[in-house]
Amino acid sequence: MSHQESFIAYLKYEKRYSHLTAVAYKKDLDQFEEFFVKTVGDFNVEGINDKIVRSWIVELMDNGISARTVNKKISALKSFYKYLLRLEVVRENNLVHVIVPKVRKKLPQFVSEENLNHLLDDGFFGEDFEALRDKLIISLLYGTGIRLAELMHLKDADIYQAEFLIKVLGKRNKERIIPYPRNLNMLVEQYKAERTQLFGNPVECLFLTSKGKPVYEKLIYRVVCKNLAMVTTIDQKSPHVLRHTFATHLLNRGADLNAVKEMLGHSNLSATQIYTHTSLDKIQKVYKQAHPRS
């Protein structure tokens, strides 16, 4: 087993990273290895140094790769190098002086309350299995702020209808409990009744395709994009935008930042604070309109 393969196994089974995250790390490391072979020769971890990494950064930026994406790739490489240091495959941290490009802070896009209420309340969805499933997907993503991977792995037993709570398994196998809107119980019952009629019980997971298989990533993306396109013109129309929307709407209505952090499953507060910028923007507009000396 190569060092890269053992590192990916370490991420999956010791660090408990999700499959998608591990795949992303592998892709970044493979790209660096290709660059190393092209510019230096046969790949060897002892030959990794800050000069080679800086050259890789320059090539990535010259090819139009965004600073944010470059930073993610360098972060993956640095994590791999720390792993090599831990195993004493390399003796010194040759990447300590690598400086990554600055990233402009980008405010998260979100859908307005009015537009989402319009989508969910004004007859955009039908009553058949797929329509009920799609409405429940969007309602849960917006109503709880859960991630795409968390939604895909939901089981019936994860929904506590009497308490209006769901249990999700987040990053690094951390469980958390999140409230959901009380009016969703009727939709949950309608959806499960249609699902049982088509596929019987028991089923592998909460959300199924029209053929009775577990839903997959691209299907959920299509569902969200198609339906959001009917009520908004924002550039991004993805499950993660509904997560942004969940957090922004809560903070706009005065929710405690720490409570939002817990519901989102963030490991530290700084990841949640980006949503306060959006909320402050709204506060500033209100202030300018209302204060006599603004």
C-alpha positions as CSV (number, residue, x, y, z in Angstrom):
1,M,0.0,0.0,0.0
2,S,1.4,3.4,-1.0
3,H,1.7,6.3,1.5
4,Q,-1.2,8.1,-0.3
5,E,-3.5,5.0,0.0
6,S,-2.6,4.5,3.7
7,F,-3.4,8.2,4.2
8,I,-6.8,8.0,2.6
9,A,-7.5,4.9,4.7
10,Y,-6.4,6.9,7.8
11,L,-8.9,9.7,6.9
12,K,-11.7,7.3,6.5
13,Y,-11.3,4.9,9.4
14,E,-9.4,6.8,12.0
15,K,-10.4,10.4,11.4
16,R,-13.9,9.3,10.3
17,Y,-14.0,11.7,7.3
18,S,-16.9,11.2,4.9
19,H,-16.4,9.2,1.7
20,L,-16.9,12.4,-0.3
21,T,-14.2,14.3,1.7
22,A,-11.8,11.4,1.3
23,V,-12.4,11.2,-2.4
24,A,-11.7,15.0,-2.7
25,Y,-8.4,14.6,-0.8
26,K,-7.3,11.7,-3.0
27,K,-8.1,13.8,-6.1
28,D,-6.0,16.7,-4.9
29,L,-3.1,14.5,-4.0
30,D,-3.2,12.7,-7.4
31,Q,-3.1,16.1,-9.1
32,F,-0.1,17.1,-7.1
33,E,1.7,13.8,-7.9
34,E,1.0,14.4,-11.6
35,F,2.6,17.9,-11.3
36,F,5.6,16.5,-9.4
37,V,6.2,13.8,-12.0
38,K,5.9,16.4,-14.8
39,T,8.3,18.9,-13.3
40,V,10.7,16.8,-11.1
41,G,10.6,13.2,-12.1
42,D,9.6,10.0,-10.3
43,F,7.4,10.8,-7.4
44,N,8.8,10.4,-3.9
45,V,7.5,12.0,-0.7
46,E,11.1,12.8,0.5
47,G,11.3,15.2,-2.5
48,I,8.3,17.3,-1.5
49,N,9.4,20.8,-0.5
50,D,8.0,24.4,-0.4
51,K,9.6,25.3,-3.7
52,I,7.7,22.6,-5.6
53,V,4.5,23.4,-3.8
54,R,4.8,27.1,-4.7
55,S,5.4,26.2,-8.3
56,W,2.2,24.1,-8.2
57,I,0.3,27.0,-6.8
58,V,1.5,29.3,-9.6
59,E,0.4,26.7,-12.2
60,L,-3.0,26.3,-10.6
61,M,-3.6,30.0,-10.5
62,D,-2.4,30.5,-14.1
63,N,-4.9,27.9,-15.1
64,G,-7.7,29.9,-13.6
65,I,-8.3,27.9,-10.5
66,S,-9.8,30.1,-7.8
67,A,-7.8,31.0,-4.7
68,R,-10.4,29.1,-2.5
69,T,-9.9,25.9,-4.5
70,V,-6.1,26.3,-4.5
71,N,-6.2,26.6,-0.7
72,K,-8.3,23.4,-0.3
73,K,-5.7,21.6,-2.4
74,I,-2.8,22.9,-0.4
75,S,-4.6,22.0,2.8
76,A,-5.0,18.4,1.6
77,L,-1.3,18.3,0.8
78,K,-0.3,19.7,4.1
79,S,-2.5,17.2,5.9
80,F,-0.8,14.4,4.0
81,Y,2.6,15.8,4.9
82,K,1.7,16.0,8.6
83,Y,0.7,12.3,8.3
84,L,4.1,11.5,6.9
85,L,5.8,13.4,9.7
86,R,3.7,11.5,12.2
87,L,4.9,8.2,10.7
88,E,8.4,9.5,10.5
89,V,8.5,8.9,6.8
90,V,9.9,12.5,6.6
91,R,11.9,14.1,9.3
92,E,11.2,17.9,8.8
93,N,8.2,19.9,7.8
94,N,9.4,21.3,4.4
95,L,6.0,23.0,3.8
96,V,6.0,25.3,6.8
97,H,6.9,28.3,4.7
98,V,4.3,27.7,2.0
99,I,2.0,30.8,1.7
100,V,-1.4,30.2,0.2
101,P,-3.2,32.9,-1.9
102,K,-5.6,35.2,-0.1
103,V,-9.3,34.4,-0.5
104,R,-11.8,37.1,-0.8
105,K,-14.6,36.6,1.7
106,K,-17.7,35.6,-0.2
107,L,-21.1,36.1,1.4
108,P,-23.3,33.0,1.2
109,Q,-26.2,33.2,-1.2
110,F,-29.7,32.5,0.2
111,V,-33.3,32.4,-0.9
112,S,-35.7,35.0,0.6
113,E,-38.4,33.9,3.1
114,E,-41.1,35.2,0.7
115,N,-39.8,33.1,-2.2
116,L,-39.4,29.9,-0.1
117,N,-42.8,30.2,1.4
118,H,-44.2,30.8,-2.1
119,L,-42.6,27.5,-3.3
120,L,-43.7,25.4,-0.3
121,D,-47.2,26.8,0.2
122,D,-48.6,27.8,-3.1
123,G,-49.3,24.6,-5.0
124,F,-46.0,24.0,-6.8
125,F,-46.0,20.3,-5.8
126,G,-48.4,17.5,-6.7
127,E,-49.7,14.6,-4.6
128,D,-47.8,11.6,-6.2
129,F,-44.8,9.9,-4.7
130,E,-42.1,11.9,-6.4
131,A,-43.8,15.2,-5.8
132,L,-44.2,14.5,-2.0
133,R,-40.7,13.2,-1.8
134,D,-39.3,16.3,-3.5
135,K,-41.3,18.7,-1.3
136,L,-40.1,16.8,1.8
137,I,-36.5,17.0,0.6
138,I,-36.6,20.8,0.2
139,S,-38.6,21.2,3.4
140,L,-36.1,19.3,5.5
141,L,-33.1,20.9,4.0
142,Y,-34.5,24.4,4.6
143,G,-36.2,23.4,7.9
144,T,-33.2,21.9,9.6
145,G,-30.1,23.1,7.7
146,I,-28.7,19.6,7.3
147,R,-26.0,18.7,4.8
148,L,-26.7,16.8,1.5
149,A,-24.9,13.7,2.8
150,E,-26.8,13.8,6.1
151,L,-30.1,14.0,4.2
152,M,-29.2,11.0,2.0
153,H,-28.6,8.8,5.0
154,L,-31.7,9.6,7.0
155,K,-33.8,6.6,8.1
156,D,-37.4,6.6,9.3
157,A,-36.2,5.9,12.8
158,D,-34.2,9.2,12.7
159,I,-37.4,11.3,12.7
160,Y,-39.0,11.7,16.1
161,Q,-42.4,12.9,15.1
162,A,-43.8,13.2,18.6
163,E,-41.0,15.6,19.6
164,F,-40.6,17.3,16.2
165,L,-36.9,16.4,16.1
166,I,-34.5,14.6,13.7
167,K,-31.2,12.8,14.5
168,V,-28.5,13.1,11.9
169,L,-25.0,11.6,11.6
170,G,-22.7,14.5,10.7
171,K,-19.0,14.9,9.8
172,R,-16.7,12.6,11.7
173,N,-19.6,10.4,12.8
174,K,-20.9,13.1,15.2
175,E,-24.6,12.7,16.0
176,R,-26.8,15.8,16.6
177,I,-30.5,16.4,17.2
178,I,-32.2,19.2,15.4
179,P,-35.8,20.6,15.7
180,Y,-37.9,20.7,12.5
181,P,-41.1,22.6,11.6
182,R,-44.2,21.1,13.3
183,N,-46.2,21.3,10.1
184,L,-43.9,18.8,8.4
185,N,-45.4,15.8,10.2
186,M,-48.4,15.7,7.9
187,L,-46.0,15.8,4.8
188,V,-43.9,13.0,6.4
189,E,-47.0,10.8,6.9
190,Q,-48.3,11.5,3.3
191,Y,-44.9,10.7,1.8
192,K,-44.4,7.5,3.9
193,A,-47.9,6.3,3.0
194,E,-47.2,6.7,-0.8
195,R,-43.8,5.0,-0.4
196,T,-45.3,2.1,1.5
197,Q,-48.0,1.7,-1.2
198,L,-45.3,1.5,-3.9
199,F,-42.5,-0.4,-2.1
200,G,-43.8,-1.8,1.1
201,N,-41.9,-2.0,4.4
202,P,-39.3,-2.1,5.6
203,V,-37.2,0.2,3.4
204,E,-33.5,0.9,3.6
205,C,-33.7,4.7,4.1
206,L,-36.2,7.5,4.3
207,F,-35.8,8.8,0.7
208,L,-36.1,6.5,-2.3
209,T,-36.0,6.9,-6.0
210,S,-39.0,6.1,-8.2
211,K,-37.5,2.6,-8.6
212,G,-37.3,2.0,-4.8
213,K,-33.6,2.6,-4.5
214,P,-31.9,5.0,-2.1
215,V,-31.6,8.5,-3.4
216,Y,-28.3,9.7,-4.7
217,E,-26.4,13.0,-4.8
218,K,-27.3,14.1,-8.4
219,L,-31.0,13.4,-7.9
220,I,-31.1,15.6,-4.9
221,Y,-29.2,18.4,-6.7
222,R,-31.7,18.1,-9.6
223,V,-34.7,18.3,-7.3
224,V,-33.4,21.4,-5.5
225,C,-32.2,23.2,-8.6
226,K,-35.4,22.6,-10.6
227,N,-37.7,23.8,-7.8
228,L,-35.6,26.8,-6.6
229,A,-35.4,27.9,-10.3
230,M,-39.2,28.5,-10.1
231,V,-39.0,31.1,-7.4
232,T,-35.5,32.7,-7.4
233,T,-32.9,33.9,-9.9
234,I,-29.8,33.6,-7.6
235,D,-26.8,32.0,-9.3
236,Q,-26.4,29.1,-7.0
237,K,-29.3,26.7,-6.6
238,S,-28.1,23.8,-4.5
239,P,-28.8,21.9,-1.3
240,H,-26.0,23.9,0.4
241,V,-27.9,27.1,-0.5
242,L,-30.8,25.9,1.5
243,R,-28.4,25.3,4.4
244,H,-27.2,28.9,4.0
245,T,-30.8,30.0,3.9
246,F,-31.7,28.1,7.1
247,A,-28.9,29.8,9.0
248,T,-29.5,33.3,7.6
249,H,-33.2,33.3,8.3
250,L,-32.7,32.1,11.9
251,L,-30.1,34.8,12.6
252,N,-32.2,37.5,10.8
253,R,-34.9,36.7,13.3
254,G,-32.7,36.9,16.3
255,A,-31.5,33.4,16.9
256,D,-28.5,32.8,19.2
257,L,-25.3,32.3,17.2
258,N,-24.2,29.4,19.4
259,A,-27.6,27.6,18.9
260,V,-27.3,28.0,15.2
261,K,-23.7,26.6,15.4
262,E,-25.0,23.5,17.2
263,M,-27.8,22.9,14.7
264,L,-25.5,23.2,11.7
265,G,-23.0,20.9,13.3
266,H,-20.1,23.3,13.0
267,S,-17.0,22.4,15.1
268,N,-16.2,26.0,15.8
269,L,-18.0,29.3,15.9
270,S,-16.0,30.9,13.1
271,A,-17.6,28.7,10.5
272,T,-21.0,30.0,11.6
273,Q,-20.1,33.7,11.9
274,I,-20.1,34.1,8.1
275,Y,-23.9,34.2,8.3
276,T,-23.8,37.2,10.7
277,H,-22.5,39.3,7.8
278,T,-25.7,38.7,5.8
279,S,-27.7,39.5,8.9
280,L,-25.8,42.7,9.6
281,D,-26.3,43.8,6.0
282,K,-30.1,43.6,6.6
283,I,-29.7,45.4,9.9
284,Q,-27.8,48.2,8.3
285,K,-30.4,48.7,5.6
286,V,-33.2,48.9,8.2
287,Y,-31.0,51.4,10.2
288,K,-30.4,53.6,7.2
289,Q,-34.2,53.6,6.4
290,A,-35.4,54.2,9.9
291,H,-32.9,56.3,11.9
292,P,-33.4,60.0,11.5
293,R,-29.7,60.8,11.4
294,S,-28.6,57.8,9.4
